[in-house]
């Protein structure tokens, strides 16, 4: 997926201090996630309801 210029990525607070880091860009319709080691490889987009469900699972 091509990089979208309006997405502002930040390191996820769920990433560890080791090399397995992801970056997240949140927007009204959902969120995009990419590998911080390979940001040019693209990103995955999740609709808001899926992103919210994932965060509920991760924070339990």
mmCIF file as Biopython writes it, N, C-alpha, C and O atoms, coordinates in Angstrom:
data_model
#
loop_
_atom_site.group_PDB
_atom_site.id
_atom_site.type_symbol
_atom_site.label_atom_id
_atom_site.label_alt_id
_atom_site.label_comp_id
_atom_site.label_asym_id
_atom_site.label_entity_id
_atom_site.label_seq_id
_atom_site.pdbx_PDB_ins_code
_atom_site.Cartn_x
_atom_site.Cartn_y
_atom_site.Cartn_z
_atom_site.occupancy
_atom_site.B_iso_or_equiv
_atom_site.auth_seq_id
_atom_site.auth_asym_id
_atom_site.pdbx_PDB_model_num
ATOM 1   N N  . UNK A ? 1  ? 0.845   -1.169 0.000  1.0 0.0 1  A 1 
ATOM 2   C CA . UNK A ? 1  ? 0.000   0.000  0.000  1.0 0.0 1  A 1 
ATOM 3   C C  . UNK A ? 1  ? 0.893   1.235  0.000  1.0 0.0 1  A 1 
ATOM 4   O O  . UNK A ? 1  ? 1.872   1.294  0.743  1.0 0.0 1  A 1 
ATOM 5   N N  . UNK A ? 2  ? 0.570   2.189  -0.803 1.0 0.0 2  A 1 
ATOM 6   C CA . UNK A ? 2  ? 1.365   3.408  -0.907 1.0 0.0 2  A 1 
ATOM 7   C C  . UNK A ? 2  ? 1.226   4.247  0.358  1.0 0.0 2  A 1 
ATOM 8   O O  . UNK A ? 2  ? 0.189   4.227  1.021  1.0 0.0 2  A 1 
ATOM 9   N N  . UNK A ? 3  ? 2.260   4.967  0.675  1.0 0.0 3  A 1 
ATOM 10  C CA . UNK A ? 3  ? 2.251   5.833  1.851  1.0 0.0 3  A 1 
ATOM 11  C C  . UNK A ? 3  ? 1.275   6.979  1.624  1.0 0.0 3  A 1 
ATOM 12  O O  . UNK A ? 3  ? 1.273   7.590  0.555  1.0 0.0 3  A 1 
ATOM 13  N N  . UNK A ? 4  ? 0.460   7.271  2.603  1.0 0.0 4  A 1 
ATOM 14  C CA . UNK A ? 4  ? -0.494  8.364  2.518  1.0 0.0 4  A 1 
ATOM 15  C C  . UNK A ? 4  ? 0.092   9.545  3.266  1.0 0.0 4  A 1 
ATOM 16  O O  . UNK A ? 4  ? 0.416   9.418  4.447  1.0 0.0 4  A 1 
ATOM 17  N N  . UNK A ? 5  ? 0.237   10.693 2.615  1.0 0.0 5  A 1 
ATOM 18  C CA . UNK A ? 5  ? 0.942   11.830 3.232  1.0 0.0 5  A 1 
ATOM 19  C C  . UNK A ? 5  ? 0.277   12.382 4.484  1.0 0.0 5  A 1 
ATOM 20  O O  . UNK A ? 5  ? 0.961   13.002 5.298  1.0 0.0 5  A 1 
ATOM 21  N N  . UNK A ? 6  ? -1.030  12.185 4.678  1.0 0.0 6  A 1 
ATOM 22  C CA . UNK A ? 6  ? -1.680  12.756 5.853  1.0 0.0 6  A 1 
ATOM 23  C C  . UNK A ? 6  ? -1.577  11.864 7.089  1.0 0.0 6  A 1 
ATOM 24  O O  . UNK A ? 6  ? -1.977  12.280 8.176  1.0 0.0 6  A 1 
ATOM 25  N N  . UNK A ? 7  ? -1.049  10.647 6.945  1.0 0.0 7  A 1 
ATOM 26  C CA . UNK A ? 7  ? -0.894  9.769  8.098  1.0 0.0 7  A 1 
ATOM 27  C C  . UNK A ? 7  ? 0.355   10.166 8.890  1.0 0.0 7  A 1 
ATOM 28  O O  . UNK A ? 7  ? 1.437   10.317 8.323  1.0 0.0 7  A 1 
ATOM 29  N N  . UNK A ? 8  ? 0.195   10.330 10.179 1.0 0.0 8  A 1 
ATOM 30  C CA . UNK A ? 8  ? 1.303   10.673 11.066 1.0 0.0 8  A 1 
ATOM 31  C C  . UNK A ? 8  ? 1.520   9.474  11.985 1.0 0.0 8  A 1 
ATOM 32  O O  . UNK A ? 8  ? 0.713   9.216  12.877 1.0 0.0 8  A 1 
ATOM 33  N N  . UNK A ? 9  ? 2.606   8.749  11.767 1.0 0.0 9  A 1 
ATOM 34  C CA . UNK A ? 9  ? 2.898   7.545  12.525 1.0 0.0 9  A 1 
ATOM 35  C C  . UNK A ? 9  ? 3.700   7.866  13.790 1.0 0.0 9  A 1 
ATOM 36  O O  . UNK A ? 9  ? 4.542   8.764  13.792 1.0 0.0 9  A 1 
ATOM 37  N N  . UNK A ? 10 ? 3.429   7.125  14.854 1.0 0.0 10 A 1 
ATOM 38  C CA . UNK A ? 10 ? 4.197   7.207  16.093 1.0 0.0 10 A 1 
ATOM 39  C C  . UNK A ? 10 ? 4.429   5.784  16.595 1.0 0.0 10 A 1 
ATOM 40  O O  . UNK A ? 10 ? 3.666   4.876  16.266 1.0 0.0 10 A 1 
ATOM 41  N N  . UNK A ? 11 ? 5.475   5.591  17.386 1.0 0.0 11 A 1 
ATOM 42  C CA . UNK A ? 11 ? 5.776   4.267  17.917 1.0 0.0 11 A 1 
ATOM 43  C C  . UNK A ? 11 ? 4.667   3.857  18.872 1.0 0.0 11 A 1 
ATOM 44  O O  . UNK A ? 11 ? 4.262   4.637  19.734 1.0 0.0 11 A 1 
ATOM 45  N N  . UNK A ? 12 ? 4.184   2.647  18.720 1.0 0.0 12 A 1 
ATOM 46  C CA . UNK A ? 12 ? 3.132   2.126  19.573 1.0 0.0 12 A 1 
ATOM 47  C C  . UNK A ? 12 ? 3.630   1.985  21.004 1.0 0.0 12 A 1 
ATOM 48  O O  . UNK A ? 12 ? 4.763   1.563  21.235 1.0 0.0 12 A 1 
ATOM 49  N N  . UNK A ? 13 ? 2.791   2.335  21.950 1.0 0.0 13 A 1 
ATOM 50  C CA . UNK A ? 13 ? 3.147   2.160  23.358 1.0 0.0 13 A 1 
ATOM 51  C C  . UNK A ? 13 ? 3.176   0.687  23.742 1.0 0.0 13 A 1 
ATOM 52  O O  . UNK A ? 13 ? 3.676   0.336  24.811 1.0 0.0 13 A 1 
ATOM 53  N N  . UNK A ? 14 ? 2.647   -0.177 22.881 1.0 0.0 14 A 1 
ATOM 54  C CA . UNK A ? 14 ? 2.657   -1.619 23.131 1.0 0.0 14 A 1 
ATOM 55  C C  . UNK A ? 14 ? 3.916   -2.281 22.584 1.0 0.0 14 A 1 
ATOM 56  O O  . UNK A ? 14 ? 4.138   -3.469 22.815 1.0 0.0 14 A 1 
ATOM 57  N N  . UNK A ? 15 ? 4.735   -1.537 21.868 1.0 0.0 15 A 1 
ATOM 58  C CA . UNK A ? 15 ? 5.985   -2.094 21.361 1.0 0.0 15 A 1 
ATOM 59  C C  . UNK A ? 15 ? 6.973   -2.261 22.502 1.0 0.0 15 A 1 
ATOM 60  O O  . UNK A ? 15 ? 6.966   -1.502 23.471 1.0 0.0 15 A 1 
ATOM 61  N N  . UNK A ? 16 ? 7.817   -3.261 22.366 1.0 0.0 16 A 1 
ATOM 62  C CA . UNK A ? 16 ? 8.829   -3.481 23.397 1.0 0.0 16 A 1 
ATOM 63  C C  . UNK A ? 16 ? 10.037  -2.602 23.104 1.0 0.0 16 A 1 
ATOM 64  O O  . UNK A ? 16 ? 10.095  -1.933 22.073 1.0 0.0 16 A 1 
ATOM 65  N N  . UNK A ? 17 ? 10.980  -2.611 24.004 1.0 0.0 17 A 1 
ATOM 66  C CA . UNK A ? 17 ? 12.203  -1.836 23.804 1.0 0.0 17 A 1 
ATOM 67  C C  . UNK A ? 17 ? 13.187  -2.559 22.887 1.0 0.0 17 A 1 
ATOM 68  O O  . UNK A ? 17 ? 14.219  -2.004 22.509 1.0 0.0 17 A 1 
ATOM 69  N N  . UNK A ? 18 ? 12.856  -3.811 22.530 1.0 0.0 18 A 1 
ATOM 70  C CA . UNK A ? 18 ? 13.714  -4.550 21.610 1.0 0.0 18 A 1 
ATOM 71  C C  . UNK A ? 18 ? 13.383  -4.127 20.178 1.0 0.0 18 A 1 
ATOM 72  O O  . UNK A ? 18 ? 12.821  -3.052 19.968 1.0 0.0 18 A 1 
ATOM 73  N N  . UNK A ? 19 ? 13.713  -4.935 19.222 1.0 0.0 19 A 1 
ATOM 74  C CA . UNK A ? 19 ? 13.560  -4.572 17.812 1.0 0.0 19 A 1 
ATOM 75  C C  . UNK A ? 19 ? 12.153  -4.758 17.251 1.0 0.0 19 A 1 
ATOM 76  O O  . UNK A ? 19 ? 11.886  -4.305 16.138 1.0 0.0 19 A 1 
ATOM 77  N N  . UNK A ? 20 ? 11.239  -5.409 17.984 1.0 0.0 20 A 1 
ATOM 78  C CA . UNK A ? 20 ? 9.931   -5.636 17.414 1.0 0.0 20 A 1 
ATOM 79  C C  . UNK A ? 20 ? 9.006   -4.454 17.641 1.0 0.0 20 A 1 
ATOM 80  O O  . UNK A ? 20 ? 8.124   -4.508 18.498 1.0 0.0 20 A 1 
ATOM 81  N N  . UNK A ? 21 ? 9.199   -3.408 16.894 1.0 0.0 21 A 1 
ATOM 82  C CA . UNK A ? 21 ? 8.432   -2.183 17.059 1.0 0.0 21 A 1 
ATOM 83  C C  . UNK A ? 21 ? 7.470   -1.979 15.898 1.0 0.0 21 A 1 
ATOM 84  O O  . UNK A ? 21 ? 7.790   -2.236 14.737 1.0 0.0 21 A 1 
ATOM 85  N N  . UNK A ? 22 ? 6.290   -1.511 16.252 1.0 0.0 22 A 1 
ATOM 86  C CA . UNK A ? 22 ? 5.342   -1.108 15.233 1.0 0.0 22 A 1 
ATOM 87  C C  . UNK A ? 22 ? 5.026   0.361  15.448 1.0 0.0 22 A 1 
ATOM 88  O O  . UNK A ? 22 ? 5.157   0.887  16.553 1.0 0.0 22 A 1 
ATOM 89  N N  . UNK A ? 23 ? 4.613   1.004  14.383 1.0 0.0 23 A 1 
ATOM 90  C CA . UNK A ? 23 ? 4.188   2.393  14.446 1.0 0.0 23 A 1 
ATOM 91  C C  . UNK A ? 23 ? 2.719   2.442  14.065 1.0 0.0 23 A 1 
ATOM 92  O O  . UNK A ? 23 ? 2.249   1.668  13.230 1.0 0.0 23 A 1 
ATOM 93  N N  . UNK A ? 24 ? 1.999   3.369  14.696 1.0 0.0 24 A 1 
ATOM 94  C CA . UNK A ? 24 ? 0.564   3.487  14.492 1.0 0.0 24 A 1 
ATOM 95  C C  . UNK A ? 24 ? 0.228   4.912  14.078 1.0 0.0 24 A 1 
ATOM 96  O O  . UNK A ? 24 ? 0.795   5.874  14.595 1.0 0.0 24 A 1 
ATOM 97  N N  . UNK A ? 25 ? -0.703  5.033  13.138 1.0 0.0 25 A 1 
ATOM 98  C CA . UNK A ? 25 ? -1.264  6.331  12.757 1.0 0.0 25 A 1 
ATOM 99  C C  . UNK A ? 25 ? -2.770  6.208  12.942 1.0 0.0 25 A 1 
ATOM 100 O O  . UNK A ? 25 ? -3.428  5.463  12.217 1.0 0.0 25 A 1 
ATOM 101 N N  . UNK A ? 26 ? -3.314  6.935  13.909 1.0 0.0 26 A 1 
ATOM 102 C CA . UNK A ? 26 ? -4.750  6.885  14.165 1.0 0.0 26 A 1 
ATOM 103 C C  . UNK A ? 26 ? -5.439  8.017  13.419 1.0 0.0 26 A 1 
ATOM 104 O O  . UNK A ? 26 ? -4.903  9.120  13.305 1.0 0.0 26 A 1 
ATOM 105 N N  . UNK A ? 27 ? -6.631  7.731  12.915 1.0 0.0 27 A 1 
ATOM 106 C CA . UNK A ? 27 ? -7.429  8.720  12.209 1.0 0.0 27 A 1 
ATOM 107 C C  . UNK A ? 27 ? -8.897  8.411  12.494 1.0 0.0 27 A 1 
ATOM 108 O O  . UNK A ? 27 ? -9.193  7.323  12.986 1.0 0.0 27 A 1 
ATOM 109 N N  . UNK A ? 28 ? -9.825  9.320  12.206 1.0 0.0 28 A 1 
ATOM 110 C CA . UNK A ? 28 ? -11.227 9.116  12.588 1.0 0.0 28 A 1 
ATOM 111 C C  . UNK A ? 28 ? -11.844 7.793  12.121 1.0 0.0 28 A 1 
ATOM 112 O O  . UNK A ? 28 ? -12.660 7.216  12.840 1.0 0.0 28 A 1 
ATOM 113 N N  . UNK A ? 29 ? -11.484 7.315  10.970 1.0 0.0 29 A 1 
ATOM 114 C CA . UNK A ? 29 ? -12.093 6.087  10.442 1.0 0.0 29 A 1 
ATOM 115 C C  . UNK A ? 29 ? -11.391 4.821  10.907 1.0 0.0 29 A 1 
ATOM 116 O O  . UNK A ? 29 ? -11.848 3.723  10.590 1.0 0.0 29 A 1 
ATOM 117 N N  . UNK A ? 30 ? -10.274 4.943  11.664 1.0 0.0 30 A 1 
ATOM 118 C CA . UNK A ? 30 ? -9.562  3.753  12.120 1.0 0.0 30 A 1 
ATOM 119 C C  . UNK A ? 30 ? -8.113  4.024  12.432 1.0 0.0 30 A 1 
ATOM 120 O O  . UNK A ? 30 ? -7.771  5.051  13.018 1.0 0.0 30 A 1 
ATOM 121 N N  . UNK A ? 31 ? -7.247  3.079  12.031 1.0 0.0 31 A 1 
ATOM 122 C CA . UNK A ? 31 ? -5.818  3.207  12.310 1.0 0.0 31 A 1 
ATOM 123 C C  . UNK A ? 31 ? -5.015  2.453  11.257 1.0 0.0 31 A 1 
ATOM 124 O O  . UNK A ? 31 ? -5.494  1.493  10.653 1.0 0.0 31 A 1 
ATOM 125 N N  . UNK A ? 32 ? -3.795  2.907  11.056 1.0 0.0 32 A 1 
ATOM 126 C CA . UNK A ? 32 ? -2.854  2.234  10.157 1.0 0.0 32 A 1 
ATOM 127 C C  . UNK A ? 32 ? -1.668  1.788  10.997 1.0 0.0 32 A 1 
ATOM 128 O O  . UNK A ? 32 ? -1.255  2.484  11.925 1.0 0.0 32 A 1 
ATOM 129 N N  . UNK A ? 33 ? -1.126  0.627  10.668 1.0 0.0 33 A 1 
ATOM 130 C CA . UNK A ? 33 ? -0.007  0.054  11.416 1.0 0.0 33 A 1 
ATOM 131 C C  . UNK A ? 33 ? 1.095   -0.325 10.438 1.0 0.0 33 A 1 
ATOM 132 O O  . UNK A ? 33 ? 0.823   -0.872 9.370  1.0 0.0 33 A 1 
ATOM 133 N N  . UNK A ? 34 ? 2.338   -0.033 10.804 1.0 0.0 34 A 1 
ATOM 134 C CA . UNK A ? 34 ? 3.468   -0.413 9.952  1.0 0.0 34 A 1 
ATOM 135 C C  . UNK A ? 34 ? 4.647   -0.862 10.814 1.0 0.0 34 A 1 
ATOM 136 O O  . UNK A ? 34 ? 4.705   -0.589 12.013 1.0 0.0 34 A 1 
ATOM 137 N N  . UNK A ? 35 ? 5.570   -1.549 10.179 1.0 0.0 35 A 1 
ATOM 138 C CA . UNK A ? 35 ? 6.801   -2.013 10.826 1.0 0.0 35 A 1 
ATOM 139 C C  . UNK A ? 35 ? 7.754   -0.825 10.913 1.0 0.0 35 A 1 
ATOM 140 O O  . UNK A ? 35 ? 8.064   -0.206 9.895  1.0 0.0 35 A 1 
ATOM 141 N N  . UNK A ? 36 ? 8.220   -0.502 12.117 1.0 0.0 36 A 1 
ATOM 142 C CA . UNK A ? 36 ? 9.111   0.649  12.264 1.0 0.0 36 A 1 
ATOM 143 C C  . UNK A ? 36 ? 10.476  0.413  11.623 1.0 0.0 36 A 1 
ATOM 144 O O  . UNK A ? 36 ? 11.175  1.367  11.285 1.0 0.0 36 A 1 
ATOM 145 N N  . UNK A ? 37 ? 10.860  -0.859 11.454 1.0 0.0 37 A 1 
ATOM 146 C CA . UNK A ? 37 ? 12.142  -1.169 10.811 1.0 0.0 37 A 1 
ATOM 147 C C  . UNK A ? 37 ? 12.060  -1.022 9.287  1.0 0.0 37 A 1 
ATOM 148 O O  . UNK A ? 37 ? 13.079  -0.812 8.631  1.0 0.0 37 A 1 
ATOM 149 N N  . UNK A ? 38 ? 10.849  -1.133 8.722  1.0 0.0 38 A 1 
ATOM 150 C CA . UNK A ? 38 ? 10.662  -1.061 7.269  1.0 0.0 38 A 1 
ATOM 151 C C  . UNK A ? 38 ? 9.461   -0.172 6.936  1.0 0.0 38 A 1 
ATOM 152 O O  . UNK A ? 38 ? 8.497   -0.662 6.347  1.0 0.0 38 A 1 
ATOM 153 N N  . UNK A ? 39 ? 9.483   1.105  7.288  1.0 0.0 39 A 1 
ATOM 154 C CA . UNK A ? 39 ? 8.318   1.966  7.066  1.0 0.0 39 A 1 
ATOM 155 C C  . UNK A ? 39 ? 7.938   2.130  5.598  1.0 0.0 39 A 1 
ATOM 156 O O  . UNK A ? 39 ? 6.779   2.400  5.283  1.0 0.0 39 A 1 
ATOM 157 N N  . UNK A ? 40 ? 8.895   1.971  4.710  1.0 0.0 40 A 1 
ATOM 158 C CA . UNK A ? 40 ? 8.607   2.100  3.288  1.0 0.0 40 A 1 
ATOM 159 C C  . UNK A ? 40 ? 7.913   0.895  2.692  1.0 0.0 40 A 1 
ATOM 160 O O  . UNK A ? 40 ? 7.493   0.929  1.536  1.0 0.0 40 A 1 
ATOM 161 N N  . UNK A ? 41 ? 7.788   -0.172 3.469  1.0 0.0 41 A 1 
ATOM 162 C CA . UNK A ? 41 ? 7.150   -1.397 2.973  1.0 0.0 41 A 1 
ATOM 163 C C  . UNK A ? 41 ? 5.627   -1.294 2.966  1.0 0.0 41 A 1 
ATOM 164 O O  . UNK A ? 41 ? 4.953   -2.206 2.488  1.0 0.0 41 A 1 
ATOM 165 N N  . UNK A ? 42 ? 5.085   -0.217 3.479  1.0 0.0 42 A 1 
ATOM 166 C CA . UNK A ? 42 ? 3.640   -0.032 3.492  1.0 0.0 42 A 1 
ATOM 167 C C  . UNK A ? 42 ? 3.050   -0.203 4.877  1.0 0.0 42 A 1 
ATOM 168 O O  . UNK A ? 42 ? 3.771   -0.336 5.866  1.0 0.0 42 A 1 
ATOM 169 N N  . UNK A ? 43 ? 1.735   -0.198 4.931  1.0 0.0 43 A 1 
ATOM 170 C CA . UNK A ? 43 ? 1.037   -0.292 6.207  1.0 0.0 43 A 1 
ATOM 171 C C  . UNK A ? 43 ? -0.277  -1.039 6.031  1.0 0.0 43 A 1 
ATOM 172 O O  . UNK A ? 43 ? -0.785  -1.184 4.919  1.0 0.0 43 A 1 
ATOM 173 N N  . UNK A ? 44 ? -0.810  -1.504 7.136  1.0 0.0 44 A 1 
ATOM 174 C CA . UNK A ? 44 ? -2.112  -2.161 7.164  1.0 0.0 44 A 1 
ATOM 175 C C  . UNK A ? 44 ? -3.115  -1.180 7.752  1.0 0.0 44 A 1 
ATOM 176 O O  . UNK A ? 44 ? -2.812  -0.477 8.716  1.0 0.0 44 A 1 
ATOM 177 N N  . UNK A ? 45 ? -4.312  -1.132 7.171  1.0 0.0 45 A 1 
ATOM 178 C CA . UNK A ? 45 ? -5.349  -0.231 7.663  1.0 0.0 45 A 1 
ATOM 179 C C  . UNK A ? 45 ? -6.449  -1.049 8.327  1.0 0.0 45 A 1 
ATOM 180 O O  . UNK A ? 45 ? -6.902  -2.057 7.786  1.0 0.0 45 A 1 
ATOM 181 N N  . UNK A ? 46 ? -6.874  -0.601 9.509  1.0 0.0 46 A 1 
ATOM 182 C CA . UNK A ? 46 ? -7.944  -1.251 10.251 1.0 0.0 46 A 1 
ATOM 183 C C  . UNK A ? 46 ? -9.092  -0.270 10.441 1.0 0.0 46 A 1 
ATOM 184 O O  . UNK A ? 46 ? -8.858  0.855  10.880 1.0 0.0 46 A 1 
ATOM 185 N N  . UNK A ? 47 ? -10.337 -0.660 10.123 1.0 0.0 47 A 1 
ATOM 186 C CA . UNK A ? 47 ? -11.494 0.195  10.401 1.0 0.0 47 A 1 
ATOM 187 C C  . UNK A ? 47 ? -11.605 0.450  11.909 1.0 0.0 47 A 1 
ATOM 188 O O  . UNK A ? 47 ? -11.100 -0.336 12.711 1.0 0.0 47 A 1 
ATOM 189 N N  . UNK A ? 48 ? -12.254 1.529  12.285 1.0 0.0 48 A 1 
ATOM 190 C CA . UNK A ? 48 ? -12.338 1.933  13.688 1.0 0.0 48 A 1 
ATOM 191 C C  . UNK A ? 48 ? -12.884 0.830  14.587 1.0 0.0 48 A 1 
ATOM 192 O O  . UNK A ? 48 ? -12.357 0.635  15.683 1.0 0.0 48 A 1 
ATOM 193 N N  . UNK A ? 49 ? -13.914 0.105  14.174 1.0 0.0 49 A 1 
ATOM 194 C CA . UNK A ? 49 ? -14.491 -0.925 15.048 1.0 0.0 49 A 1 
ATOM 195 C C  . UNK A ? 49 ? -13.516 -2.088 15.261 1.0 0.0 49 A 1 
ATOM 196 O O  . UNK A ? 49 ? -13.485 -2.672 16.344 1.0 0.0 49 A 1 
ATOM 197 N N  . UNK A ? 50 ? -12.726 -2.427 14.250 1.0 0.0 50 A 1 
ATOM 198 C CA . UNK A ? 50 ? -11.729 -3.489 14.408 1.0 0.0 50 A 1 
ATOM 199 C C  . UNK A ? 50 ? -10.576 -3.027 15.293 1.0 0.0 50 A 1 
ATOM 200 O O  . UNK A ? 50 ? -10.091 -3.788 16.131 1.0 0.0 50 A 1 
ATOM 201 N N  . UNK A ? 51 ? -10.141 -1.796 15.113 1.0 0.0 51 A 1 
ATOM 202 C CA . UNK A ? 51 ? -9.051  -1.257 15.912 1.0 0.0 51 A 1 
ATOM 203 C C  . UNK A ? 51 ? -9.451  -1.195 17.386 1.0 0.0 51 A 1 
ATOM 204 O O  . UNK A ? 51 ? -8.668  -1.558 18.264 1.0 0.0 51 A 1 
ATOM 205 N N  . UNK A ? 52 ? -10.672 -0.735 17.647 1.0 0.0 52 A 1 
ATOM 206 C CA . UNK A ? 52 ? -11.171 -0.664 19.027 1.0 0.0 52 A 1 
ATOM 207 C C  . UNK A ? 52 ? -11.224 -2.051 19.663 1.0 0.0 52 A 1 
ATOM 208 O O  . UNK A ? 52 ? -10.856 -2.216 20.827 1.0 0.0 52 A 1 
ATOM 209 N N  . UNK A ? 53 ? -11.682 -3.051 18.902 1.0 0.0 53 A 1 
ATOM 210 C CA . UNK A ? 53 ? -11.737 -4.418 19.419 1.0 0.0 53 A 1 
ATOM 211 C C  . UNK A ? 53 ? -10.340 -4.943 19.730 1.0 0.0 53 A 1 
ATOM 212 O O  . UNK A ? 53 ? -10.142 -5.604 20.750 1.0 0.0 53 A 1 
ATOM 213 N N  . UNK A ? 54 ? -9.386  -4.662 18.878 1.0 0.0 54 A 1 
ATOM 214 C CA . UNK A ? 54 ? -8.006  -5.105 19.122 1.0 0.0 54 A 1 
ATOM 215 C C  . UNK A ? 54 ? -7.442  -4.468 20.392 1.0 0.0 54 A 1 
ATOM 216 O O  . UNK A ? 54 ? -6.799  -5.150 21.191 1.0 0.0 54 A 1 
ATOM 217 N N  . UNK A ? 55 ? -7.673  -3.189 20.581 1.0 0.0 55 A 1 
ATOM 218 C CA . UNK A ? 55 ? -7.154  -2.515 21.771 1.0 0.0 55 A 1 
ATOM 219 C C  . UNK A ? 55 ? -7.783  -3.066 23.038 1.0 0.0 55 A 1 
ATOM 220 O O  . UNK A ? 55 ? -7.120  -3.130 24.074 1.0 0.0 55 A 1 
ATOM 221 N N  . UNK A ? 56 ? -9.045  -3.465 22.982 1.0 0.0 56 A 1 
ATOM 222 C CA . UNK A ? 56 ? -9.692  -4.073 24.152 1.0 0.0 56 A 1 
ATOM 223 C C  . UNK A ? 56 ? -9.005  -5.377 24.492 1.0 0.0 56 A 1 
ATOM 224 O O  . UNK A ? 56 ? -8.731  -5.649 25.661 1.0 0.0 56 A 1 
ATOM 225 N N  . UNK A ? 57 ? -8.722  -6.187 23.484 1.0 0.0 57 A 1 
ATOM 226 C CA . UNK A ? 57 ? -8.066  -7.484 23.702 1.0 0.0 57 A 1 
ATOM 227 C C  . UNK A ? 57 ? -6.659  -7.292 24.248 1.0 0.0 57 A 1 
ATOM 228 O O  . UNK A ? 57 ? -6.261  -7.988 25.182 1.0 0.0 57 A 1 
ATOM 229 N N  . UNK A ? 58 ? -5.907  -6.368 23.689 1.0 0.0 58 A 1 
ATOM 230 C CA . UNK A ? 58 ? -4.512  -6.161 24.068 1.0 0.0 58 A 1 
ATOM 231 C C  . UNK A ? 58 ? -4.392  -5.619 25.490 1.0 0.0 58 A 1 
ATOM 232 O O  . UNK A ? 58 ? -3.424  -5.926 26.185 1.0 0.0 58 A 1 
ATOM 233 N N  . UNK A ? 59 ? -5.340  -4.836 25.922 1.0 0.0 59 A 1 
ATOM 234 C CA . UNK A ? 59 ? -5.234  -4.186 27.237 1.0 0.0 59 A 1 
ATOM 235 C C  . UNK A ? 59 ? -5.806  -5.037 28.362 1.0 0.0 59 A 1 
ATOM 236 O O  . UNK A ? 59 ? -5.778  -4.614 29.518 1.0 0.0 59 A 1 
ATOM 237 N N  . UNK A ? 60 ? -6.315  -6.203 28.064 1.0 0.0 60 A 1 
ATOM 238 C CA . UNK A ? 60 ? -6.853  -7.071 29.140 1.0 0.0 60 A 1 
ATOM 239 C C  . UNK A ? 60 ? -5.756  -7.694 29.934 1.0 0.0 60 A 1 
ATOM 240 O O  . UNK A ? 60 ? -6.022  -8.447 30.870 1.0 0.0 60 A 1 
#
